[in-house]
Amino acid sequence: MNTTTFLTLLSAFSAVSSLVTECVKTLTADKAKLPGNLVALAAALAVGGGGTALYYFLCSVPFTAEHIVQMFLMGLASGLVSMVGFDKVRQTIGQFTDGCGGDRQ
């Protein structure tokens, strides 16, 4: 998976997981007091892992141990992005892939 595909999937999964988190918090507001961060993490793991599995299935990527770990990591990254913000995560990934340690202008 290249960086462009990763960032595209990450932005889509974080948006969907944010919506799922808000729906769960709205539906359970008067029934139970759930911690928002835990709900966001659970939603992100489900959406990110499931979405990556769907991407692998549609693109005929074999389900190896490495790809299963990547599905879990995509879920964690989706949770991080939905809680922190996509722009900061994209900037950090850009710094690692560029190798220059700063913003390119």
Z-matrix of the N, CA and C atoms (Angstrom, degrees):
N
C 1 1.446
C 2 1.525 1 107.59
N 3 1.328 2 116.08 1 124.48
C 4 1.455 3 119.24 2 -179.81
C 5 1.533 4 110.54 3 -83.65
N 6 1.318 5 116.30 4 174.04
C 7 1.462 6 121.79 5 -175.14
C 8 1.519 7 111.77 6 -64.90
N 9 1.319 8 117.79 7 -39.15
C 10 1.467 9 120.95 8 -179.28
C 11 1.525 10 111.20 9 -64.15
N 12 1.315 11 116.69 10 -44.82
C 13 1.468 12 120.62 11 177.70
C 14 1.519 13 110.54 12 -63.97
N 15 1.327 14 116.51 13 -42.28
C 16 1.456 15 120.92 14 179.15
C 17 1.522 16 111.10 15 -59.87
N 18 1.333 17 117.83 16 -48.10
C 19 1.459 18 121.04 17 -178.67
C 20 1.526 19 112.00 18 -67.36
N 21 1.335 20 117.24 19 -35.71
C 22 1.459 21 120.51 20 177.48
C 23 1.524 22 110.93 21 -64.79
N 24 1.330 23 115.91 22 -48.91
C 25 1.463 24 119.69 23 178.31
C 26 1.525 25 111.25 24 -64.43
N 27 1.316 26 116.92 25 -39.77
C 28 1.461 27 121.02 26 -179.34
C 29 1.521 28 111.85 27 -62.98
N 30 1.325 29 116.86 28 -43.04
C 31 1.465 30 118.97 29 179.40
C 32 1.521 31 111.59 30 -67.34
N 33 1.320 32 117.09 31 -39.24
C 34 1.468 33 119.94 32 178.38
C 35 1.521 34 111.00 33 -66.70
N 36 1.338 35 117.09 34 -45.05
C 37 1.461 36 120.43 35 -178.95
C 38 1.517 37 112.02 36 -66.45
N 39 1.326 38 117.68 37 -37.51
C 40 1.461 39 119.06 38 -179.98
C 41 1.524 40 111.01 39 -69.12
N 42 1.330 41 117.08 40 -35.75
C 43 1.468 42 119.57 41 176.83
C 44 1.521 43 110.86 42 -65.99
N 45 1.324 44 116.84 43 -44.25
C 46 1.468 45 120.44 44 179.54
C 47 1.525 46 110.52 45 -66.61
N 48 1.324 47 117.73 46 -41.22
C 49 1.463 48 119.52 47 -179.31
C 50 1.525 49 111.46 48 -67.72
N 51 1.322 50 117.71 49 -32.53
C 52 1.473 51 120.18 50 174.57
C 53 1.523 52 110.79 51 -64.77
N 54 1.327 53 116.66 52 -41.49
C 55 1.468 54 119.97 53 177.48
C 56 1.525 55 111.77 54 -65.56
N 57 1.332 56 116.51 55 -41.91
C 58 1.465 57 120.39 56 178.73
C 59 1.529 58 109.91 57 -63.75
N 60 1.326 59 116.69 58 -41.17
C 61 1.458 60 120.62 59 179.21
C 62 1.524 61 111.07 60 -60.83
N 63 1.318 62 116.63 61 -45.47
C 64 1.467 63 119.89 62 179.34
C 65 1.524 64 111.76 63 -64.53
N 66 1.322 65 116.93 64 -37.98
C 67 1.475 66 120.20 65 177.57
C 68 1.523 67 111.19 66 -64.27
N 69 1.328 68 116.78 67 -44.38
C 70 1.465 69 120.09 68 179.87
C 71 1.519 70 110.45 69 -65.10
N 72 1.325 71 117.67 70 -42.09
C 73 1.460 72 120.32 71 179.58
C 74 1.522 73 111.29 72 -65.86
N 75 1.328 74 117.62 73 -35.67
C 76 1.461 75 120.99 74 178.34
C 77 1.524 76 111.44 75 -70.22
N 78 1.328 77 116.57 76 -42.66
C 79 1.462 78 120.28 77 -178.51
C 80 1.521 79 112.90 78 -69.18
N 81 1.324 80 117.09 79 -30.69
C 82 1.460 81 120.36 80 -176.85
C 83 1.518 82 112.98 81 -105.66
N 84 1.316 83 117.91 82 14.57
C 85 1.466 84 120.64 83 -175.05
C 86 1.523 85 111.93 84 -62.57
N 87 1.309 86 117.63 85 -43.32
C 88 1.456 87 119.55 86 -176.90
C 89 1.522 88 112.92 87 -94.43
N 90 1.328 89 118.92 88 -8.13
C 91 1.465 90 121.95 89 -177.84
C 92 1.527 91 112.21 90 -96.30
N 93 1.314 92 117.28 91 -41.22
C 94 1.464 93 120.81 92 -176.97
C 95 1.521 94 109.24 93 -149.49
N 96 1.296 95 115.40 94 147.96
C 97 1.458 96 121.03 95 176.20
C 98 1.522 97 108.71 96 -95.88
N 99 1.316 98 116.48 97 94.51
C 100 1.461 99 121.35 98 -179.92
C 101 1.523 100 109.40 99 -94.68
N 102 1.338 101 118.16 100 137.98
C 103 1.464 102 120.24 101 176.05
C 104 1.528 103 110.46 102 -65.31
N 105 1.313 104 116.20 103 130.06
C 106 1.460 105 121.32 104 -176.16
C 107 1.514 106 114.16 105 -60.16
N 108 1.340 107 117.30 106 -39.63
C 109 1.463 108 119.81 107 -178.55
C 110 1.525 109 112.01 108 -67.72
N 111 1.326 110 117.04 109 -37.29
C 112 1.460 111 119.28 110 178.44
C 113 1.522 112 111.64 111 -69.95
N 114 1.319 113 116.83 112 -37.60
C 115 1.465 114 120.50 113 176.08
C 116 1.525 115 109.76 114 -64.02
N 117 1.336 116 116.34 115 -42.88
C 118 1.465 117 120.57 116 179.50
C 119 1.523 118 111.25 117 -63.67
N 120 1.336 119 116.96 118 -41.13
C 121 1.460 120 120.08 119 -179.98
C 122 1.529 121 111.05 120 -67.02
N 123 1.331 122 117.31 121 -42.95
C 124 1.465 123 120.40 122 179.28
C 125 1.526 124 110.89 123 -64.20
N 126 1.330 125 116.80 124 -42.24
C 127 1.466 126 120.37 125 178.65
C 128 1.522 127 110.74 126 -65.32
N 129 1.319 128 116.78 127 -40.76
C 130 1.462 129 120.41 128 -179.35
C 131 1.519 130 111.57 129 -67.26
N 132 1.335 131 117.50 130 -39.61
C 133 1.467 132 119.85 131 177.30
C 134 1.519 133 110.83 132 -63.23
N 135 1.321 134 116.43 133 -41.46
C 136 1.469 135 119.87 134 179.74
C 137 1.521 136 111.51 135 -68.48
N 138 1.323 137 116.87 136 -47.72
C 139 1.469 138 120.80 137 -177.55
C 140 1.524 139 110.91 138 -70.37
N 141 1.328 140 117.30 139 -46.92
C 142 1.467 141 120.79 140 -178.59
C 143 1.517 142 112.81 141 -66.22
N 144 1.319 143 116.68 142 -45.80
C 145 1.469 144 119.89 143 179.14
C 146 1.512 145 111.84 144 -67.61
N 147 1.328 146 116.51 145 -45.38
C 148 1.465 147 120.38 146 179.01
C 149 1.518 148 112.73 147 -66.32
N 150 1.318 149 116.46 148 -39.40
C 151 1.465 150 120.41 149 178.65
C 152 1.519 151 112.38 150 -67.14
N 153 1.330 152 116.10 151 -39.10
C 154 1.464 153 119.54 152 177.20
C 155 1.520 154 110.60 153 -67.79
N 156 1.336 155 116.96 154 -38.60
C 157 1.468 156 119.94 155 176.34
C 158 1.528 157 110.51 156 -62.52
N 159 1.321 158 116.76 157 -40.87
C 160 1.464 159 120.59 158 176.79
C 161 1.523 160 111.29 159 -63.86
N 162 1.327 161 116.98 160 -42.01
C 163 1.476 162 121.16 161 176.79
C 164 1.526 163 110.52 162 -60.44
N 165 1.336 164 116.91 163 -45.78
C 166 1.460 165 120.28 164 178.83
C 167 1.521 166 111.31 165 -61.70
N 168 1.328 167 116.58 166 -41.46
C 169 1.463 168 120.95 167 -179.56
C 170 1.529 169 110.74 168 -64.49
N 171 1.334 170 117.18 169 -45.46
C 172 1.467 171 120.70 170 -178.30
C 173 1.525 172 112.82 171 -69.18
N 174 1.330 173 117.00 172 -29.08
C 175 1.469 174 120.99 173 -179.80
C 176 1.526 175 112.12 174 -97.29
N 177 1.311 176 117.47 175 9.20
C 178 1.475 177 123.28 176 178.10
C 179 1.520 178 112.95 177 57.62
N 180 1.326 179 116.14 178 39.49
C 181 1.457 180 120.99 179 175.45
C 182 1.528 181 107.36 180 -86.81
N 183 1.328 182 118.75 181 129.98
C 184 1.476 183 119.79 182 -177.90
C 185 1.535 184 111.07 183 -69.06
N 186 1.324 185 115.36 184 146.38
C 187 1.461 186 121.09 185 179.67
C 188 1.531 187 109.17 186 -86.94
N 189 1.318 188 115.54 187 86.21
C 190 1.457 189 121.48 188 176.76
C 191 1.531 190 108.49 189 -97.48
N 192 1.314 191 115.68 190 173.75
C 193 1.474 192 119.74 191 179.26
C 194 1.525 193 110.86 192 -60.61
N 195 1.317 194 116.72 193 -38.80
C 196 1.464 195 120.60 194 179.67
C 197 1.523 196 111.29 195 -63.73
N 198 1.322 197 117.23 196 -41.94
C 199 1.457 198 120.34 197 -179.43
C 200 1.526 199 111.86 198 -70.53
N 201 1.313 200 117.48 199 -32.49
C 202 1.461 201 120.26 200 176.89
C 203 1.529 202 110.21 201 -67.44
N 204 1.326 203 117.08 202 -39.18
C 205 1.464 204 120.74 203 175.31
C 206 1.527 205 109.64 204 -63.88
N 207 1.327 206 117.58 205 -40.00
C 208 1.456 207 121.26 206 178.44
C 209 1.528 208 111.57 207 -64.17
N 210 1.326 209 117.59 208 -34.25
C 211 1.470 210 120.05 209 176.43
C 212 1.525 211 110.35 210 -63.78
N 213 1.328 212 117.20 211 -43.89
C 214 1.459 213 121.27 212 177.64
C 215 1.524 214 111.07 213 -63.32
N 216 1.336 215 116.47 214 -43.45
C 217 1.470 216 120.31 215 179.76
C 218 1.525 217 111.90 216 -66.32
N 219 1.337 218 117.07 217 -33.21
C 220 1.466 219 119.78 218 175.54
C 221 1.525 220 110.11 219 -64.93
N 222 1.330 221 116.77 220 -37.87
C 223 1.457 222 120.10 221 176.06
C 224 1.517 223 111.79 222 -62.64
N 225 1.332 224 117.18 223 -43.96
C 226 1.465 225 120.68 224 177.05
C 227 1.526 226 111.58 225 -64.08
N 228 1.327 227 116.53 226 -42.39
C 229 1.469 228 120.01 227 178.69
C 230 1.519 229 110.78 228 -64.63
N 231 1.309 230 116.94 229 -38.24
C 232 1.461 231 120.84 230 177.63
C 233 1.525 232 110.91 231 -62.73
N 234 1.327 233 116.26 232 -40.58
C 235 1.463 234 119.93 233 176.69
C 236 1.509 235 112.09 234 -65.09
N 237 1.320 236 116.38 235 -41.11
C 238 1.462 237 120.54 236 178.35
C 239 1.521 238 111.06 237 -61.98
N 240 1.318 239 116.26 238 -45.31
C 241 1.461 240 120.61 239 -178.66
C 242 1.521 241 110.95 240 -66.51
N 243 1.329 242 117.42 241 -41.24
C 244 1.460 243 118.51 242 -178.39
C 245 1.520 244 111.75 243 -69.56
N 246 1.329 245 118.09 244 -24.13
C 247 1.463 246 120.48 245 178.27
C 248 1.525 247 112.82 246 -91.48
N 249 1.323 248 118.19 247 -33.84
C 250 1.464 249 121.71 248 -175.03
C 251 1.528 250 111.74 249 -96.11
N 252 1.304 251 117.07 250 -49.53
C 253 1.458 252 121.47 251 -177.42
C 254 1.510 253 110.97 252 133.14
N 255 1.317 254 116.22 253 139.77
C 256 1.454 255 121.74 254 -173.74
C 257 1.520 256 112.30 255 -69.18
N 258 1.333 257 118.75 256 -37.02
C 259 1.459 258 120.86 257 -175.66
C 260 1.529 259 112.24 258 -63.12
N 261 1.328 260 116.98 259 -41.47
C 262 1.469 261 120.06 260 179.41
C 263 1.528 262 111.25 261 -66.97
N 264 1.318 263 117.29 262 -39.61
C 265 1.460 264 120.24 263 179.89
C 266 1.522 265 110.53 264 -69.11
N 267 1.332 266 117.88 265 -40.92
C 268 1.467 267 120.93 266 178.29
C 269 1.528 268 110.50 267 -63.25
N 270 1.327 269 117.20 268 -39.82
C 271 1.459 270 120.99 269 178.57
C 272 1.530 271 110.50 270 -63.36
N 273 1.329 272 117.11 271 -42.11
C 274 1.461 273 120.97 272 179.55
C 275 1.523 274 111.47 273 -65.50
N 276 1.333 275 117.04 274 -43.40
C 277 1.463 276 120.28 275 178.40
C 278 1.524 277 110.16 276 -64.33
N 279 1.324 278 117.17 277 -39.11
C 280 1.459 279 120.95 278 177.33
C 281 1.517 280 112.20 279 -62.11
N 282 1.324 281 116.61 280 -36.81
C 283 1.462 282 119.52 281 178.55
C 284 1.526 283 111.08 282 -67.34
N 285 1.329 284 117.48 283 -37.77
C 286 1.465 285 119.82 284 178.43
C 287 1.525 286 111.82 285 -70.79
N 288 1.344 287 117.72 286 -41.28
C 289 1.460 288 119.44 287 -176.64
C 290 1.522 289 112.40 288 -76.37
N 291 1.339 290 117.70 289 -30.07
C 292 1.456 291 120.11 290 178.32
C 293 1.516 292 112.49 291 -76.18
N 294 1.319 293 115.86 292 -31.79
C 295 1.465 294 119.93 293 179.06
C 296 1.513 295 113.65 294 76.75
N 297 1.343 296 116.88 295 8.93
C 298 1.468 297 118.69 296 -177.37
C 299 1.521 298 111.56 297 -99.01
N 300 1.324 299 118.93 298 -13.31
C 301 1.455 300 121.60 299 176.71
C 302 1.510 301 114.89 300 77.50
N 303 1.313 302 119.13 301 8.47
C 304 1.453 303 121.32 302 178.81
C 305 1.510 304 111.59 303 -153.83
N 306 1.318 305 116.66 304 179.82
C 307 1.464 306 120.64 305 179.49
C 308 1.517 307 110.33 306 -74.60
N 309 1.308 308 115.84 307 141.02
C 310 1.458 309 121.51 308 174.27
C 311 1.516 310 108.49 309 -94.14
N 312 1.305 311 116.61 310 135.04
C 313 1.460 312 119.83 311 178.86
C 314 1.491 313 111.39 312 -130.55
